[in-house]
Amino acid sequence: MRTPSPSLWRTKEFMVYYVAYITIVPFMMYTMYQASSPSRKEYGKYEHYLTDGWMLGRKVDMSDGQWRTFRSHLPAFALAMFGYVATNWVFRLTVLRGFFPGFLRSPASTRGALPTLWVAFGYASIFVAVLSGTSIVFVLVITGANYFIAKRFGGRRWAPLVIWAYNMGMLFSNECYKGYDFGRIHESLAWLDGHRGILRRWDITFNITMLRMVSFAMDFHWRVRQEQMASRQKIDAMAVDPKTDKDRIEHSCFREDYCFVNYWAYILYPPLYMTGPIITFNNFISQMRYPSPSIRRRTTILYGIRLVLAGLFMELILHTVYCVAISKWAHWDSFSAFEISLMGYMRLTFIWLKLFVIWRFARFWAMADGLDTVENMRRCMSNNYSLQQFWRDWHCSYNRWLVRYVYIPLGGRRTSVWNTFVIFTFVALWHDLTMRLLQWAWLIALLFLPEGLATWYFGKPRWSRKPYFRFLCSMGGALNIIAMMIANLVGFGDAGVEKMLEKIFSRHGAFFLPATYLVLNIHLQVMFELREHEYRREYEASKQRLAASGSEWEMAVSSGASSQDTVGKSSQAGGGGSGAALASAGGAKAVDAADQSNSSGSSPSANADSLTKRGGSGRRHDHSD
C-alpha cells in the first residue's frame, strides 16, 4: 500500500473551493426552481404533464412512465414483497426446522431441489401469474425452452453459441411482437388477451429475466465442462461451505442443483424478478444453502431507512424541478444556455435517482429474505469522473454479469478494444432496438479509447509524481464529465435534445461553457480529495490489522508503493488517476480491470491448481457476479 498524501481539507486552496460551493450550488438550485416556476410563461405549455402533488403546494412531475408505474404500484409491490418474506420466514422457522433438521445441520447433504426454495418456487409462480396473467404461458414456454437447451447441450463446445443464439432471438422476438398475442396464434384463443394481468407488457421487464436465463445455462455448461477435466468429487468439494463471495460465484454448484425447481425459483425470485440486481445462478444457490454472513438485521433496517429517505428526496425533486416534463415538451428557445444545461443535468440526475430507488427497493426485500446481492449505483452520478469507473458503479451487477458472460469469454484484455464495442452494442440492443441507443453505445465505446490511452501515458511515474498532476487530472476529468453528459443525453434524453445541445454550444454559451469547465475543475479537486480521504481510512484500518509486526507493515507499505508507481496512481488525485483523458477512479488501467478487482471472481473451476481452463482453453479467466 502506498502512503496517503497529507490532507488538503484545511488548506487555503480548499477554502476557496468551499466559498465556490456555498455560492454556486445554491444559485444552481434557485435557477432550476425558478425555471420550473408556475409564473413562467412556458409553464402552461407543459402543465398537462404534471399531476396534483402533496409537497410545498406544488404539482408533481410524473411524466416518466417507468417511475409513474413504480410509484403507482408501490403499495401493492411492498405488500407482495412483505407477504413473500413473511411467508418464507414462517416456513423456515416451522417446516424447515421440523421436517428438514438434516439440511440445517449439514446443508451439503441435500442436493437438487433445496427446501429453502420451496416457498420461492410456489410464491413466484403465483406472483408472476398475477403480474402477467395469461402471459405466464409465454414466460413458461420461453424459460422452459432455455432450461431444455442448457440441459441438452451443456458441456458441448458449441453450446454457448446455441444458448446465446436462443436468448438473443427471444430478446428480439419479444420486442418485435410486443409480448405476443394469443389471437395471432389462433382466433379461438383471442379471449385470453383480455386477461394479461397487472403488467400487460411483461416482455419489457423480461430483459432482466433473459440475463438470469443465460447465467443458469452458462453456469451449468461450465459445470459439465469441469467434469471433463477433474473428478466429480473434487468439483463438489469446492461447493461445500464457501468462505467468500468470490467462492460462491466461481465454484460450481452440485450437479443435482441444476434442476428445474431451483431454476424456476431463481428465474422468478420475487424480490429481484422485475428489476434485479442481477445475481448469478451459482451465487444464488450457494446463498440458499449457506446464508451470507453479511446479512444482519440491523444492517437491513438501516438500509430500509435510507431507502425511505431516498424516496422522499426524489419526491422533493419532482415537486420543485420539472426537468422531465420540460424535456418532453422540448421547446428550449425561451430558456438560457445555463437553464438548459441545468435541466439536462437534472434529467440525468433524475434517471440516476429513479434507478437508485427502484434497485434499492428490490435489494432491500432480498436482504430481508436473507439474500445478499451486489449494490448498484455505488456512487452518486455527480461523484464520478472516470468513464470506466462510472459504468462499473452505475449498474454494477449488470457490469459484472457482462464481464463474466461476455467480456472474458470473448478474450478479456487481449481483445479489450474489440470487446468494448461488442459489449456496448449488446447493452444497447438489450435495452431497446433503436438506432438512437446504438449511437449512444458506440459513442460511449469511442470515449473509452482516449481514456485508456491517456491512462497508459499519463499514468507513468514521471507524470504522477509532478506537483501539478492532480490539476492535469481535473482538466481531463472535466472534459470526461461533459462528454458523458452529452452521450447519455443522446441515448436517454427526450425529443429535442439536439436543440438543447445546439443552444448550449452556440454563441449563447460562449461564457457559460468556460465557466462550467472551471467549476467542474473545482468540483473534481474536491472529489480527488474525497477519494484520498476514503483511502486514508482504508490505510489506517489496514495498518491496524497488520500492526502485529512492524517489519511486516513496513514491507507491505514499501511493496505497495512500488506497485503504485507501476500503475501510476496519483497521491493527489484520490489514489486513482484522472477522468476522461487520464485515469480511472480506482487507478485501474483499462476497462478490463473489473476482472482483477477484489470484487470479481474467477472462472468456474474445480480447484485452483488443475482447473484453470474453461472448456479446455488453457488460460485462467476472471469473472464477476
C-alpha positions in Angstrom: 0.0 0.0 0.0 1.2 3.5 -0.8 1.4 6.1 1.9 -1.6 8.5 1.8 -0.9 12.1 0.9 -1.4 14.9 3.5 -4.9 16.2 3.9 -5.9 19.3 1.9 -9.2 20.0 3.6 -7.8 22.9 5.7 -5.6 24.5 3.1 -6.1 28.0 1.6 -6.8 26.4 -1.8 -9.7 24.4 -0.4 -11.0 27.4 1.4 -11.5 29.0 -2.0 -13.3 25.8 -3.1 -15.7 26.0 -0.1 -16.6 29.6 -1.0 -17.3 28.5 -4.6 -19.5 25.6 -3.3 -21.6 27.7 -0.9 -22.3 30.3 -3.6 -22.6 28.3 -6.9 -24.6 25.3 -5.6 -27.5 27.3 -4.0 -27.6 29.5 -7.2 -27.9 26.4 -9.3 -30.8 25.1 -7.2 -32.5 28.5 -7.2 -32.2 28.7 -11.0 -33.7 25.3 -11.5 -36.5 26.1 -9.1 -37.3 29.3 -10.9 -37.1 27.7 -14.4 -39.9 25.4 -13.2 -42.0 28.1 -11.6 -45.7 28.4 -12.4 -45.1 32.1 -13.0 -43.0 31.4 -16.1 -44.8 31.8 -19.4 -43.7 28.3 -20.5 -45.4 26.6 -17.6 -48.9 26.4 -19.1 -47.5 24.6 -22.2 -46.1 21.6 -20.2 -48.5 21.7 -17.3 -50.5 18.8 -18.7 -47.6 16.5 -17.9 -47.9 17.4 -14.2 -50.3 15.9 -11.6 -51.5 17.1 -8.2 -48.8 16.9 -5.6 -48.6 16.8 -1.8 -45.5 18.9 -1.0 -45.0 22.6 -0.9 -48.4 23.3 -2.5 -46.9 22.4 -5.9 -47.7 19.9 -8.6 -45.5 16.8 -9.1 -43.8 15.8 -12.3 -45.0 12.2 -13.1 -44.3 12.3 -16.8 -41.7 9.5 -16.7 -43.5 6.2 -17.5 -41.2 3.9 -15.6 -41.3 6.0 -12.4 -45.1 6.5 -12.7 -45.7 2.8 -12.9 -43.4 2.0 -10.0 -44.8 4.8 -7.8 -48.5 4.0 -8.5 -48.0 0.3 -7.8 -45.6 0.8 -4.9 -48.1 -0.2 -2.1 -49.0 -3.4 -4.0 -45.4 -4.2 -4.6 -44.5 -3.6 -1.0 -47.4 -5.7 0.2 -46.5 -8.5 -2.1 -42.8 -8.5 -1.0 -43.8 -8.3 2.7 -46.1 -11.3 2.1 -43.3 -13.3 0.5 -40.7 -12.5 3.1 -43.1 -13.2 6.0 -44.3 -16.5 4.5 -40.7 -17.6 3.8 -39.6 -16.8 7.4 -42.6 -18.7 8.9 -41.7 -21.6 6.6 -38.1 -21.7 7.7 -39.0 -21.4 11.4 -41.6 -24.2 11.3 -41.5 -26.6 8.4 -37.7 -26.3 7.7 -36.8 -26.9 11.4 -39.4 -29.5 11.9 -39.0 -31.7 8.8 -35.5 -30.9 7.5 -33.2 -30.9 10.5 -30.6 -32.7 8.5 -30.4 -29.9 5.9 -29.9 -27.3 8.7 -27.1 -29.4 10.3 -25.4 -30.3 7.0 -26.6 -28.2 4.0 -24.4 -30.2 1.6 -26.3 -33.4 2.5 -29.3 -32.2 0.4 -28.8 -31.9 -3.3 -31.2 -31.0 -6.0 -34.3 -29.0 -5.1 -33.4 -27.1 -2.0 -36.0 -26.9 0.8 -35.2 -23.2 1.2 -36.6 -22.6 -2.3 -40.0 -24.3 -2.0 -41.7 -21.1 -0.9 -39.9 -19.2 -3.6 -41.0 -21.7 -6.3 -44.7 -21.6 -5.3 -44.9 -17.9 -4.5 -43.0 -16.9 -7.6 -45.5 -18.8 -9.7 -48.4 -17.0 -8.1 -46.7 -13.7 -8.2 -45.8 -13.8 -11.9 -49.3 -15.1 -12.7 -50.8 -12.1 -11.0 -48.4 -9.7 -12.7 -48.6 -11.2 -16.2 -52.0 -13.0 -16.2 -52.3 -15.4 -19.1 -48.9 -14.3 -20.4 -47.4 -16.6 -17.9 -47.8 -19.2 -20.6 -45.2 -17.3 -22.7 -42.9 -16.9 -19.7 -43.1 -20.7 -19.0 -42.5 -21.7 -22.6 -39.5 -19.3 -23.1 -37.8 -20.1 -19.8 -38.6 -23.9 -20.2 -37.0 -24.0 -23.6 -33.9 -22.3 -22.2 -33.8 -25.0 -19.5 -34.1 -27.8 -22.1 -31.3 -26.3 -24.2 -29.0 -25.9 -21.3 -29.6 -29.5 -20.0 -29.5 -31.0 -23.5 -26.4 -29.3 -24.9 -24.5 -28.2 -21.8 -20.9 -29.2 -21.9 -20.5 -29.3 -25.7 -18.0 -26.9 -27.2 -20.6 -25.2 -29.3 -23.2 -25.0 -26.5 -22.5 -21.2 -25.8 -23.4 -20.4 -29.4 -26.8 -22.2 -29.1 -27.5 -20.6 -25.7 -26.7 -17.1 -26.9 -28.5 -17.5 -30.2 -31.7 -18.6 -28.5 -31.7 -15.9 -25.9 -30.9 -13.1 -28.3 -33.5 -14.5 -30.6 -36.1 -14.4 -27.8 -35.0 -10.8 -26.9 -35.6 -9.6 -30.5 -38.8 -11.7 -30.9 -40.3 -10.3 -27.6 -39.6 -6.8 -28.8 -40.9 -7.3 -32.4 -44.2 -8.9 -31.3 -44.7 -6.7 -28.2 -45.1 -9.6 -25.8 -47.2 -11.7 -28.3 -51.0 -12.0 -28.6 -52.9 -15.2 -28.3 -55.2 -14.1 -31.1 -52.3 -14.3 -33.5 -51.7 -17.9 -32.6 -55.4 -18.8 -33.2 -58.6 -16.9 -33.2 -60.2 -19.2 -30.6 -57.5 -18.1 -28.1 -58.1 -14.3 -28.5 -60.2 -14.1 -25.3 -57.0 -14.9 -23.4 -55.6 -11.5 -24.4 -58.2 -9.8 -22.2 -56.6 -11.3 -19.1 -53.0 -10.1 -19.3 -52.5 -9.2 -15.6 -51.3 -6.0 -14.0 -48.3 -5.6 -16.3 -49.6 -6.3 -19.7 -46.2 -5.7 -21.3 -44.5 -8.5 -19.4 -41.8 -8.5 -22.1 -40.4 -5.1 -21.0 -39.1 -6.5 -17.7 -38.3 -9.9 -19.2 -34.9 -8.5 -20.4 -33.7 -8.9 -16.8 -35.0 -12.5 -16.8 -33.0 -13.2 -20.0 -29.8 -12.4 -18.1 -30.7 -15.0 -15.5 -31.5 -17.5 -18.2 -28.0 -17.1 -19.7 -26.5 -17.3 -16.2 -28.1 -20.6 -15.5 -27.3 -22.1 -18.9 -23.7 -21.0 -18.9 -23.0 -21.9 -15.3 -24.4 -25.4 -16.0 -22.3 -25.6 -19.2 -19.2 -24.8 -17.3 -20.0 -27.3 -14.6 -20.3 -30.1 -17.2 -17.0 -29.0 -18.8 -15.3 -29.1 -15.5 -16.3 -32.7 -15.1 -14.4 -33.5 -18.2 -11.2 -32.2 -16.5 -11.5 -33.4 -12.9 -13.4 -35.9 -10.8 -16.9 -35.1 -9.7 -16.0 -35.5 -6.1 -13.3 -32.9 -6.4 -15.6 -30.4 -8.0 -18.3 -31.0 -5.4 -15.8 -30.4 -2.6 -15.3 -26.8 -3.9 -19.1 -26.1 -3.4 -19.1 -27.0 0.3 -19.1 -24.1 2.8 -17.8 -21.3 0.6 -15.7 -18.8 2.6 -16.0 -15.7 0.4 -18.5 -14.2 -2.1 -15.9 -14.9 -4.8 -16.1 -18.6 -3.9 -19.9 -18.5 -4.3 -19.5 -17.1 -7.8 -16.7 -19.1 -9.3 -17.3 -22.5 -7.7 -20.0 -24.5 -9.5 -22.9 -26.0 -7.5 -23.6 -29.7 -7.2 -24.6 -31.3 -10.4 -28.1 -32.1 -9.0 -28.6 -28.4 -8.1 -29.2 -27.5 -11.7 -32.7 -28.8 -11.6 -36.0 -27.2 -12.7 -37.3 -26.3 -9.2 -34.1 -24.3 -8.4 -34.1 -22.9 -11.9 -37.7 -21.7 -11.7 -37.2 -20.2 -8.3 -34.0 -18.4 -9.4 -35.5 -17.1 -12.7 -38.7 -15.7 -11.0 -37.3 -14.9 -7.5 -40.0 -12.3 -6.4 -37.8 -9.6 -4.9 -35.5 -9.4 -8.0 -37.8 -10.6 -10.8 -38.6 -7.2 -12.4 -35.6 -5.1 -11.8 -32.6 -7.0 -10.4 -29.9 -6.5 -9.1 -28.6 -9.4 -11.1 -27.1 -12.4 -9.3 -25.5 -15.5 -10.9 -27.2 -18.8 -10.5 -24.1 -20.3 -8.7 -24.2 -17.4 -6.1 -28.0 -17.6 -5.7 -28.0 -21.4 -4.9 -24.9 -21.1 -2.7 -26.6 -18.5 -0.5 -29.8 -20.5 -0.4 -27.7 -23.4 1.0 -25.2 -21.4 3.0 -26.7 -17.9 4.0 -24.4 -15.0 3.6 -22.9 -13.7 7.0 -23.1 -10.2 5.6 -26.9 -10.0 6.1 -27.7 -8.7 9.5 -30.9 -7.4 10.9 -29.5 -4.0 11.9 -27.9 -3.6 8.5 -31.1 -4.4 6.7 -33.2 -2.0 8.9 -30.7 0.9 8.3 -30.8 0.1 4.6 -34.6 0.4 4.6 -34.4 3.7 6.4 -32.0 5.1 3.8 -34.3 3.8 1.1 -37.3 5.7 2.5 -35.1 8.9 2.7 -34.0 8.5 -0.9 -37.7 8.1 -1.9 -38.6 11.3 -0.1 -35.7 13.2 -1.7 -37.0 12.0 -5.1 -40.4 13.4 -4.3 -38.9 16.7 -3.3 -37.1 17.0 -6.6 -40.2 16.1 -8.6 -42.2 18.7 -6.8 -39.7 21.5 -7.3 -37.9 20.8 -10.6 -40.0 19.8 -13.6 -37.0 18.6 -15.6 -38.7 15.5 -17.1 -41.8 17.4 -18.2 -39.8 20.3 -19.7 -37.6 17.8 -21.6 -40.6 16.1 -23.0 -42.1 19.4 -24.0 -38.7 20.0 -25.7 -39.1 23.7 -26.6 -35.9 25.4 -25.5 -36.0 28.8 -27.3 -37.1 30.7 -24.2 -34.5 29.1 -21.8 -31.0 30.4 -21.4 -28.0 28.1 -22.0 -27.4 27.9 -18.3 -31.0 26.9 -17.6 -30.9 24.3 -20.4 -27.7 22.8 -19.1 -29.1 22.6 -15.6 -32.2 20.9 -16.9 -30.1 18.4 -18.8 -28.1 17.7 -15.7 -31.2 17.3 -13.6 -32.7 15.0 -16.3 -29.7 12.7 -15.8 -29.8 13.1 -12.1 -33.5 12.0 -12.2 -32.6 8.9 -14.1 -29.9 8.1 -11.6 -32.1 8.6 -8.6 -35.0 6.8 -10.2 -32.9 3.7 -10.7 -31.3 4.2 -7.3 -34.6 3.9 -5.6 -36.0 1.1 -7.7 -32.9 -1.1 -7.4 -32.6 -0.5 -3.6 -36.3 -1.3 -3.1 -35.7 -4.7 -4.7 -32.4 -5.2 -2.9 -33.9 -4.3 0.4 -36.5 -7.1 0.1 -33.9 -9.6 -1.0 -31.8 -8.6 2.1 -34.9 -9.1 4.3 -35.2 -12.6 2.8 -31.5 -13.3 3.6 -30.1 -12.9 0.1 -27.2 -10.5 -0.4 -26.8 -9.0 -3.9 -24.4 -6.6 -5.5 -25.2 -2.9 -4.8 -26.0 -0.9 -7.9 -25.3 2.9 -8.0 -22.4 2.7 -5.6 -21.5 6.3 -6.2 -23.6 9.3 -7.0 -23.7 10.5 -10.6 -22.0 13.7 -9.5 -19.2 11.8 -7.8 -17.7 10.0 -10.9 -15.2 11.5 -13.3 -13.9 8.3 -14.9 -15.8 6.7 -17.7 -14.6 3.3 -16.7 -15.5 3.7 -13.1 -18.8 5.3 -13.9 -20.1 2.3 -15.8 -18.7 -0.1 -13.2 -20.7 1.8 -10.5 -23.9 2.7 -12.4 -25.4 -0.8 -13.0 -22.7 -2.7 -11.1 -24.4 -6.1 -11.1 -25.0 -5.8 -14.8 -21.4 -4.8 -15.4 -20.2 -7.9 -13.5 -22.6 -10.1 -15.5 -21.1 -8.7 -18.7 -17.6 -9.3 -17.5 -18.4 -12.9 -16.6 -20.5 -14.0 -19.5 -19.4 -11.7 -22.4 -16.1 -9.9 -21.8 -13.9 -12.7 -20.6 -15.3 -15.4 -22.9 -14.5 -13.1 -25.9 -10.9 -12.8 -24.8 -10.8 -10.3 -21.9 -8.0 -7.8 -22.0 -6.3 -9.4 -25.0 -9.1 -8.0 -27.2 -10.3 -5.2 -25.0 -10.9 -2.7 -27.8 -13.0 -5.0 -29.8 -14.8 -6.3 -26.7 -15.7 -2.8 -25.6 -17.6 -2.2 -28.9 -19.2 -5.6 -28.8 -20.3 -5.2 -25.1 -21.9 -1.7 -25.6 -23.6 -2.9 -28.8 -25.2 -5.7 -26.8 -26.1 -3.3 -24.0 -27.9 -1.0 -26.5 -29.8 -3.9 -28.1 -30.6 -5.3 -24.6 -32.2 -2.0 -23.6 -34.1 -1.4 -26.8 -33.9 -2.0 -30.5 -33.4 1.6 -31.6 -30.7 3.3 -33.7 -30.5 6.1 -31.1 -29.3 3.7 -28.4 -26.8 2.1 -30.8 -25.4 5.6 -31.5 -25.2 6.1 -27.7 -23.4 2.8 -27.3 -20.8 3.4 -30.0 -20.2 6.9 -28.7 -19.6 5.6 -25.2 -17.3 2.9 -26.6 -15.3 5.5 -28.5 -14.9 7.6 -25.4 -13.2 4.6 -23.7 -10.3 4.8 -26.2 -8.8 8.3 -25.2 -9.3 7.5 -21.5 -7.4 4.2 -21.9 -4.6 5.8 -23.9 -4.3 8.7 -21.5 -4.3 6.3 -18.5 -1.4 4.4 -20.1 0.6 7.5 -21.0 0.0 9.9 -18.0 -0.1 7.0 -15.5 3.7 6.7 -15.7 5.6 7.8 -12.6 7.3 10.7 -14.4 3.8 12.3 -14.6 2.2 11.1 -11.4 5.0 12.5 -9.2 4.6 16.0 -10.6 3.0 18.5 -8.2 0.6 19.7 -10.9 -0.5 16.2 -11.8 -3.9 16.5 -9.9 -4.7 19.7 -11.8 -3.9 17.9 -15.1 -6.2 15.1 -13.9 -9.0 17.5 -13.2 -8.7 19.1 -16.7 -9.2 15.7 -18.3 -11.9 14.7 -15.8 -13.9 17.9 -16.6 -13.9 17.0 -20.3 -14.9 13.5 -19.3 -17.9 14.7 -17.4 -19.1 16.9 -20.2 -18.7 14.1 -22.7 -20.6 11.6 -20.5 -23.4 14.0 -20.0 -23.7 14.6 -23.8 -23.5 10.9 -24.6 -26.2 10.0 -22.1 -28.5 12.8 -23.1 -28.2 11.5 -26.7 -29.0 8.0 -25.6 -31.6 8.5 -22.8 -32.8 12.1 -23.3 -36.2 13.0 -24.8 -37.0 14.5 -28.1 -35.4 17.9 -28.6 -32.1 17.0 -27.1 -30.4 18.1 -30.3 -31.9 21.6 -29.9 -30.8 21.6 -26.3 -27.2 20.8 -27.2 -27.2 23.2 -30.2 -28.1 26.1 -27.9 -25.6 25.2 -25.3 -22.7 25.1 -27.8 -23.9 28.2 -29.7 -22.7 31.8 -29.1 -25.2 32.0 -26.3 -23.0 29.5 -24.4 -19.7 31.4 -25.1 -19.4 32.5 -21.5 -21.3 29.6 -20.0 -19.1 26.7 -21.2 -15.7 28.1 -19.9 -17.4 28.9 -16.6 -18.8 25.4 -16.4 -15.4 23.9 -17.2 -13.8 26.0 -14.4 -16.5 24.9 -11.9 -16.1 21.3 -12.8 -12.3 21.5 -12.2 -13.0 22.8 -8.7 -15.6 20.0 -8.1 -13.0 17.4 -9.3 -10.4 18.7 -6.9 -12.8 18.1 -4.1 -13.7 14.7 -5.4 -10.0 13.7 -5.6 -9.5 14.7 -2.0 -12.6 12.8 -1.0 -11.2 9.7 -2.7 -7.9 10.3 -0.9 -9.8 10.7 2.4 -11.5 7.3 1.8 -8.1 5.8 1.1 -6.7 7.3 4.4 -9.4 5.5 6.3 -8.7 2.3 4.5 -5.0 2.7 5.0 -5.4 3.2 8.8 -7.7 0.2 9.0 -5.2 -2.0 7.2 -2.4 -0.6 9.3 -4.2 -1.7 12.5 -4.8 -5.2 11.1 -1.1 -5.6 10.1 0.3 -3.8 13.1 1.1 -7.1 14.9 4.5 -7.0 13.2 6.2 -3.7 12.5 8.5 -5.3 9.9 5.6 -6.8 8.1 3.9 -3.4 7.9 6.9 -1.7 6.5 7.2 -4.5 3.9 3.6 -4.1 2.9 3.9 -0.3 2.6 7.1 -0.4 0.5 5.7 -3.2 -1.7 2.5 -1.2 -2.2 4.5 1.9 -3.0 6.4 0.2 -5.8 3.3 -1.3 -7.3 1.6 2.1 -7.1 4.4 3.6 -9.2 3.9 0.8 -11.7 0.3 1.6 -12.3 0.8 5.3 -11.9 -1.6 6.1 -9.1 -1.7 9.7 -8.1 -1.4 10.5 -4.4 -3.1 13.8 -5.1 -5.9 12.5 -7.2 -7.5 10.3 -4.6 -5.2 7.4 -5.3 -6.9 6.9 -8.5 -5.9 8.9 -11.6 -8.0 11.2 -13.7 -11.0 11.5 -15.8 -11.7 11.3 -19.4 -8.3 11.8 -20.5 -6.1 10.5 -17.8 -7.0 7.6 -15.5 -9.9 5.7 -14.0 -11.2 6.3 -10.5 -9.6 3.3 -8.8 -6.3 3.5 -10.5 -7.4 0.8 -13.0 -5.5 0.8 -16.3 -8.3 -0.3 -18.6 -11.9 -1.4 -18.7 -11.0 -5.0 -18.1 -9.7 -4.0 -14.6 -13.0 -5.2 -13.3 -12.0 -8.8 -13.8 -9.0 -8.2 -11.5 -10.6 -6.3 -8.7 -11.2 -7.8 -5.3 -14.9 -7.8 -6.0 -14.6 -10.0 -9.0 -14.5 -13.8 -9.3 -12.6 -16.2 -11.4 -13.8 -18.7 -13.9 -15.7 -21.7 -12.6 -13.0 -24.2 -11.6 -12.9 -27.4 -9.7 -9.7 -26.5 -7.9 -7.2 -23.7 -8.0 -4.4 -25.8 -9.5 -5.7 -28.0 -12.2 -9.0 -26.4 -13.3 -7.9 -23.0 -14.6 -9.4 -23.6 -18.0 -12.8 -23.1 -19.4 -13.7 -25.8 -21.9 -10.0 -26.7 -22.4 -9.0 -23.2 -23.5 -5.8 -23.4 -21.4 -6.0 -20.0 -19.7 -7.3 -18.7 -16.4 -10.3 -16.3 -16.6 -11.5 -13.8 -14.1 -15.2 -13.1 -13.6 -17.6 -11.1 -11.6 -21.0 -11.8 -10.3 
